[in-house]
Amino acid sequence: MTDSGIGMTPETRARIFEKFYRAPDVKIAEPRGLGLGLAITQRLVAAHGGHLDVESQPGVGSTFRVRLPRAASTVQYEAGGDR
């Protein structure tokens, strides 16, 4: 997901996955929120063996990427049987 929002400084990017962390600029732009969304998302992705990446520049926007491993095939075939 990519946005063209306010972007993040390196200091903010280093903390965005902490529970209850909200960047100072975001508190002004969007007063609601608890600072849990990205922390929960990161933990869910990690629980599935994945990784959540972010790239961001102040004044330009942010890009978030979720990378998940491919699922192993669970379909089993018996020799000589129908599919």
N, C-alpha and C positions, 0 to 999 in steps of 0.2 A: 504494500500500500504506500502510495506517495501522496504527500500534500504540499501545498504551497504556502504553508502557515509561517509562523514566526521563527521556526527553526530552533536549534539548541546550541548552547555553548558546549565545549568539551567537558566543562565542570558539571553541567546539567546532565549531559549524556551519561556520565559516569554514575549518576545516582537514580536515573529514571525507573529502574527496576526494583528500587527499595520500597517496601510497604509504606504507605502514607506520605511518600515524597511528592511534592508538587512544586514545580519550578516557580520562582518568584514572578516571572512574566505571565505565566499561566493563571496564577491566582488573580491577577488584575483582569486579564482578558476573559476568563471563565471562572467566576467565583464559586460555582458548584463543583462538587466532586470530592472524593476522599483520597485519591492517590493510590488506589488499589488495582485499577484496570491492568496496567502493564505488569505489575508484580504477579498478579494472578495468571495472566497470559503466559508470561515467561515460565512459570512453574508448571502449567499445563503442557506447554510445548516440551519442556525438559522431561516430564513424566512419560512422554511418548518417544523419548530418545532423540528429540529434535533440538534445534537451536533458534533463538530469536535474535536477529541482527538489526542494528539501526545505523543509518548514516544521516547526518544532519549538518546544516550550516545556518548560523543565525541570519535571519532575513531572507532565506531562500526556501526553506522547508525541510521536511524529513521523509526518509524512506525506511519502512520497516519490512523485513523479510522473515518469513517463517520457513524453516527448513526441517522437513520431517523425513525419516528413513522410509524407504519403500517397504510395504508389508510383505512378509513372506507368504508364499502361496499356501493355502490351507486345504486345497483340493487334492484328494488322493485318488489314484486310479489303481484298480486291481488288474494284474496281468491277464490279458484275454477278455476282460470285461468291457461292457459298453461305457461310453463316456457319459 
